[in-house]
């Protein structure tokens, strides 16, 4: 499954990044004729408050197997922009968490994607993240309440060296009653794919199933051997 970016008012591209749904659907149909209905449709919804009505309007008549929920930018800058590295994490991270909190209320989705997106550039240790944990816990609780799967993001874990953060958050999520996990590559290149490593980590944590989505319905499947 691919999950193409849907980011309105993108400050990086200076345009609305909107997937061509018709072309995408035609491509998926063509691939499924060749590969036995193995390819599913997904979208990564980038939330920004100023565009919430346009976001919900666009999604209203689209048929996706999976919807990822994320926040990439605040209308002024993307959280991966070089300029963010020089900003104060104590300002950037709470702002990002506020956006996540609102996104979880406004948007219906299946998976909560890359929780660490805004602080990838800061290289936070687990000890440093704990300074923001009290602000993050209500978000995690809302993810659980909304029955979204928590995404383990291979790019975050390995390209941005946040594996220790993910290990810590898995324990935190489980301790608060979370049970749904999804593994996504966030991959633009083959080197971004580390599925087997995260499958192994989940097994160490006592997790035996993944949340899988098809036609908007969740199916629990065993972790690959």
Secondary structure, DSSP 8 states (H G I E B T S, - for coil): -EEEEEETT-TTTSS-B---HHHHHHHHHHHHHHHTS---EEEEEE--GGGHHHHHHHHHT---SEEEEE--B-SS-BTTSGGGGGS-HHHHHHHHHHHHHHHHHH---SEE--TTGGGGGGT--HHHHGGGHHHHHHHHHHHHHTT-EEEEEHIIIIIS--HHHHHHHHHHHHHTT---EEEE---SSGGG--HHHHHHHHHHTT--EEEEEETTEEEEEE---
